[in-house]
Amino acid sequence: LAVGGSVYSTLIEPQWLSVDRVDVPLARLPRELDGFTIAQLSDLHHGPYIGDDDIRVAVEAANRLHPDAIVLTGDFVTREADRIGDCARVLSGLQARCGVWAVLGNHDHWTDAATITRALEAHSIPVLMNEAIPIDRNGRRLWIAGVDDVWEESCDLDRAVRHIAPEDVTVLLAHEPDFADEAARYPIDLQLSGHSHGGQVRLPFYGAPILPHLGRKYPIGLARIEAARVGTMQVYTNRGLGMVSPPVRFNCRPEVTLLTLRSSG
């Protein structure tokens, strides 16, 4: 059992990509935007445990979903900034009708945030640094907002949403999921995050024994939060593609997510 579990958690599950489809009902979503799809990739950690081929598999999986938009929620590399060139080149193959956007994570800041930002934007992947972009479809507007890293105290949500009308539906990209408690004070309908990797190891009937700072309250999947301005805000935490040491996954497969926004108003 020990040998089999070790082989499975180090060699099999880390390579066993899951494509998860999640419907997200939003009370304020106009009917004209019902069915809008967002593919999410997170926590690639290009480095000693995940390489170009692993990322390419995830890119191809995301493209097969034919999403309206694709978002990347941080932690592109681990410790080695020179890896971002290859990582960004593979990510440049992502295709979405309305565009691809990214935010940075704590490991990006701990490595070299400026170099990572330049590499991504050189491959036509805009990095949202406390800003928002509108998407117009069927005469209605949806905003994709992004904050810089929360752990590094680089986020400024006031600045990110300053141009957004209070009645417009907003999807926020924030690397650390526990920032959702702060985001719930704003007119944010859905927050997309990563950071926790779901714990990498999830024990039956217990969950993840170890979770990172700012990734403990909403560590995996979809959660609902009572929000001051939108009634109920939701946060989705992606399990990520890569790993940090120890390089194991158990009951917590790497993930590409397709989120379908549904009008429930």
Backbone torsions as a table, in degrees:
resi	resn	phi	psi	omega
1	LEU	NA	-42.0	-179.1
2	ALA	-64.3	-45.3	180.0
3	VAL	-66.4	-44.7	-179.9
4	GLY	-63.0	-42.5	178.7
5	GLY	-64.9	-37.9	179.0
6	SER	-65.4	-44.9	179.0
7	VAL	-62.8	-44.7	-178.2
8	TYR	-62.6	-46.5	-172.4
9	SER	-76.9	-19.0	-179.9
10	THR	-104.2	-29.5	-173.5
11	LEU	-114.9	-25.6	-174.2
12	ILE	-102.4	-62.8	-174.7
13	GLU	-62.2	-38.2	178.7
14	PRO	-59.7	-22.4	179.5
15	GLN	-99.5	-1.7	-172.1
16	TRP	-96.0	84.4	-174.4
17	LEU	-69.0	135.2	175.4
18	SER	-108.7	133.4	172.8
19	VAL	-105.2	106.5	-175.3
20	ASP	-100.0	130.1	177.8
21	ARG	-107.4	125.0	-173.4
22	VAL	-130.9	124.2	171.2
23	ASP	-86.4	132.3	-179.0
24	VAL	-121.1	103.5	177.7
25	PRO	-76.3	129.6	180.0
26	LEU	-124.0	123.0	-174.5
27	ALA	-63.6	-30.7	-175.6
28	ARG	-95.8	0.8	-176.8
29	LEU	-72.9	123.1	177.9
30	PRO	-64.6	151.8	179.8
31	ARG	-59.9	-28.8	179.9
32	GLU	-65.6	-20.3	179.8
33	LEU	-104.1	2.3	178.3
34	ASP	-59.8	130.5	-179.0
35	GLY	92.8	1.4	176.6
36	PHE	-63.4	132.2	-174.6
37	THR	-114.8	141.3	177.9
38	ILE	-129.5	122.4	172.7
39	ALA	-93.0	134.3	-177.9
40	GLN	-121.1	129.7	169.7
41	LEU	-120.9	146.1	-177.4
42	SER	-150.2	158.4	169.1
43	ASP	48.6	59.9	179.1
44	LEU	-68.9	-38.1	179.2
45	HIS	49.0	49.5	176.5
46	HIS	-55.8	120.7	-174.5
47	GLY	175.8	-142.2	-173.9
48	PRO	-69.0	-20.0	-174.2
49	TYR	-109.1	-12.7	179.4
50	ILE	-143.6	132.1	-175.3
51	GLY	-122.0	-167.1	-176.5
52	ASP	-57.6	-43.1	-175.9
53	ASP	-64.8	-38.7	178.7
54	ASP	-63.6	-43.0	180.0
55	ILE	-68.7	-38.0	179.4
56	ARG	-61.4	-39.2	177.4
57	VAL	-60.6	-42.7	179.8
58	ALA	-67.6	-38.9	177.8
59	VAL	-62.0	-45.3	-179.8
60	GLU	-65.1	-37.7	178.1
61	ALA	-64.9	-41.6	178.9
62	ALA	-65.1	-41.6	-179.0
63	ASN	-65.4	-33.5	178.9
64	ARG	-66.0	-17.9	179.0
65	LEU	-80.9	-14.2	-179.5
66	HIS	50.7	55.4	-176.1
67	PRO	-75.6	159.3	172.6
68	ASP	-71.3	-37.9	-179.8
69	ALA	-142.1	155.8	174.8
70	ILE	-126.9	134.8	178.2
71	VAL	-125.7	146.2	-179.9
72	LEU	-122.5	117.4	-168.7
73	THR	-106.4	45.0	162.8
74	GLY	94.3	170.9	-177.0
75	ASP	60.4	70.2	-178.0
76	PHE	-83.0	-32.2	-178.9
77	VAL	-134.6	169.0	174.8
78	THR	-129.0	106.4	170.9
79	ARG	74.4	-25.7	-173.8
80	GLU	-116.4	102.1	-175.4
81	ALA	-66.2	-27.4	-176.9
82	ASP	-69.3	-11.1	177.3
83	ARG	-76.8	-16.3	-174.3
84	ILE	-66.4	-26.7	178.7
85	GLY	-60.9	-49.7	178.2
86	ASP	-66.5	-40.3	179.6
87	CYS	-60.7	-48.4	-179.2
88	ALA	-65.0	-36.0	179.3
89	ARG	-62.6	-42.8	178.2
90	VAL	-67.8	-41.5	-179.9
91	LEU	-65.2	-23.6	179.3
92	SER	-63.4	-13.2	176.9
93	GLY	-79.3	-5.2	178.3
94	LEU	-65.2	139.6	-177.1
95	GLN	-132.6	126.7	177.1
96	ALA	-147.7	146.0	-174.6
97	ARG	-60.6	-38.6	-174.8
98	CYS	-103.1	-5.8	175.9
99	GLY	125.0	172.6	-179.8
100	VAL	-126.5	132.8	179.7
101	TRP	-136.1	157.4	-176.7
102	ALA	-137.6	158.3	163.7
103	VAL	-129.4	161.4	179.4
104	LEU	-91.1	158.6	175.8
105	GLY	-117.5	-178.5	-176.7
106	ASN	-63.7	-38.6	179.9
107	HIS	-67.5	-30.2	175.8
108	ASP	-65.4	-41.0	177.5
109	HIS	-69.0	-38.4	-179.5
110	TRP	-70.0	-19.8	179.2
111	THR	-92.9	-75.5	178.3
112	ASP	-170.8	90.3	-173.4
113	ALA	-60.8	-40.0	-177.4
114	ALA	-65.7	-43.9	179.1
115	THR	-64.0	-41.9	-179.1
116	ILE	-66.1	-41.9	178.5
117	THR	-62.2	-46.0	-179.4
118	ARG	-61.3	-42.6	-177.8
119	ALA	-65.1	-43.8	179.7
120	LEU	-64.1	-45.9	-177.5
121	GLU	-70.6	-27.2	174.6
122	ALA	-66.9	-20.6	177.6
123	HIS	-107.0	28.0	172.7
124	SER	63.2	36.6	173.0
125	ILE	-119.7	96.9	-179.4
126	PRO	-64.0	139.1	175.6
127	VAL	-102.8	119.5	-178.5
128	LEU	-83.0	113.7	-178.7
129	MET	-111.3	83.6	-177.5
130	ASN	58.6	52.9	-179.4
131	GLU	-151.4	172.4	-177.2
132	ALA	-141.4	150.8	177.7
133	ILE	-127.0	141.8	179.8
134	PRO	-91.4	147.0	172.0
135	ILE	-121.5	120.8	179.9
136	ASP	-103.4	129.6	-179.7
137	ARG	-149.3	130.3	178.6
138	ASN	53.6	35.5	177.3
139	GLY	79.2	3.9	178.2
140	ARG	-121.2	162.2	-172.8
141	ARG	-120.8	137.0	173.3
142	LEU	-124.5	137.9	179.6
143	TRP	-107.4	139.1	167.9
144	ILE	-109.0	112.1	179.6
145	ALA	-107.9	152.9	178.6
146	GLY	-142.8	136.2	175.5
147	VAL	-110.2	148.0	173.7
148	ASP	-69.1	175.5	-166.4
149	ASP	-61.5	134.4	-178.3
150	VAL	-77.3	-44.3	-178.9
151	TRP	-55.7	-42.0	-178.2
152	GLU	-84.0	8.1	177.9
153	GLU	57.2	37.1	178.4
154	SER	-102.1	-0.3	-175.8
155	CYS	-82.7	148.3	176.6
156	ASP	-146.3	87.0	-175.6
157	LEU	-69.8	-32.5	176.0
158	ASP	-56.6	-46.1	179.3
159	ARG	-67.0	-39.0	-176.1
160	ALA	-63.1	-35.4	-173.6
161	VAL	-105.7	10.1	-171.3
162	ARG	-63.8	-24.7	-179.0
163	HIS	-98.5	3.3	-174.3
164	ILE	-92.2	126.9	175.3
165	ALA	-66.5	140.9	-175.2
166	PRO	-58.2	-26.6	-177.7
167	GLU	-85.2	-9.1	-178.1
168	ASP	-80.0	140.6	177.5
169	VAL	-72.5	135.3	-175.9
170	THR	-130.6	130.8	172.6
171	VAL	-106.8	123.3	-177.0
172	LEU	-103.5	131.7	172.1
173	LEU	-99.0	118.4	179.0
174	ALA	-143.1	121.5	-172.1
175	HIS	-56.8	-46.9	-176.0
176	GLU	-89.3	122.1	-173.7
177	PRO	-67.2	-31.3	-176.2
178	ASP	-70.1	-6.8	171.8
179	PHE	-64.8	-13.3	-178.3
180	ALA	-57.5	-32.2	179.3
181	ASP	-63.4	-35.8	175.5
182	GLU	-74.7	-42.3	-178.9
183	ALA	-62.4	-28.3	-178.7
184	ALA	-65.6	-12.1	175.7
185	ARG	-81.0	-8.7	-176.1
186	TYR	-113.2	168.1	177.8
187	PRO	-77.6	62.2	178.4
188	ILE	-104.7	130.9	-178.9
189	ASP	-94.9	-34.7	-176.6
190	LEU	-148.0	131.0	173.5
191	GLN	-110.4	133.4	176.8
192	LEU	-112.3	128.9	-173.2
193	SER	-140.8	174.6	175.4
194	GLY	-139.2	-119.6	167.8
195	HIS	75.8	-47.8	-171.6
196	SER	-81.5	-19.7	-172.0
197	HIS	58.1	18.1	-175.0
198	GLY	68.1	4.0	-175.1
199	GLY	100.5	-15.2	-174.5
200	GLN	67.6	-37.7	176.0
201	VAL	-124.7	125.2	178.3
202	ARG	-126.4	116.1	-177.0
203	LEU	-86.7	140.7	177.6
204	PRO	-55.8	135.9	177.3
205	PHE	66.0	5.6	-178.7
206	TYR	-128.1	-44.1	-175.3
207	GLY	98.1	-152.3	-175.9
208	ALA	-86.2	123.1	178.6
209	PRO	-72.3	-25.4	-178.3
210	ILE	-132.2	129.4	177.1
211	LEU	-136.4	150.3	-176.1
212	PRO	-82.0	163.6	171.5
213	HIS	-52.7	134.2	-179.9
214	LEU	69.0	15.3	176.0
215	GLY	-133.8	27.7	-173.1
216	ARG	-104.1	-27.4	-175.9
217	LYS	-84.8	-38.2	-179.8
218	TYR	-126.7	70.0	-167.6
219	PRO	-81.8	-16.0	-173.2
220	ILE	-161.5	139.2	171.5
221	GLY	72.2	-158.1	-172.7
222	LEU	-96.4	132.9	176.4
223	ALA	-135.6	153.4	-179.5
224	ARG	-114.5	141.1	-176.9
225	ILE	-132.2	133.7	173.9
226	GLU	-67.7	125.0	-173.9
227	ALA	-119.1	146.1	-175.0
228	ALA	-67.0	-34.7	-168.9
229	ARG	-112.0	-17.7	-176.9
230	VAL	-121.8	9.0	-179.6
231	GLY	84.9	-77.8	177.7
232	THR	-130.1	114.5	173.1
233	MET	-91.7	150.2	178.9
234	GLN	-121.9	151.1	176.7
235	VAL	-130.3	134.0	175.4
236	TYR	-117.0	126.4	-179.9
237	THR	-109.5	114.6	-179.7
238	ASN	-79.9	141.8	-178.3
239	ARG	-74.9	-10.3	177.4
240	GLY	82.0	171.4	179.3
241	LEU	-103.7	-38.6	-174.1
242	GLY	-98.0	-167.2	-177.2
243	MET	-143.6	157.3	164.8
244	VAL	-113.5	166.0	-176.2
245	SER	-64.6	137.0	-0.5
246	PRO	-75.7	143.2	-173.3
247	PRO	-80.0	69.2	-179.5
248	VAL	-132.2	151.3	168.7
249	ARG	-134.3	135.1	176.4
250	PHE	-142.6	122.8	-178.5
251	ASN	57.8	32.6	-174.6
252	CYS	-158.8	67.4	-173.0
253	ARG	-65.7	150.7	172.6
254	PRO	-60.3	152.6	-165.0
255	GLU	-138.1	137.0	158.9
256	VAL	-113.6	131.2	-175.3
257	THR	-113.0	138.8	168.0
258	LEU	-113.2	111.8	179.1
259	LEU	-100.7	125.1	177.6
260	THR	-107.5	117.8	-179.3
261	LEU	-80.0	131.6	-178.5
262	ARG	-122.8	138.3	178.3
263	SER	-82.1	119.6	-179.7
264	SER	-118.0	9.8	-177.1
265	GLY	-74.1	NA	NA
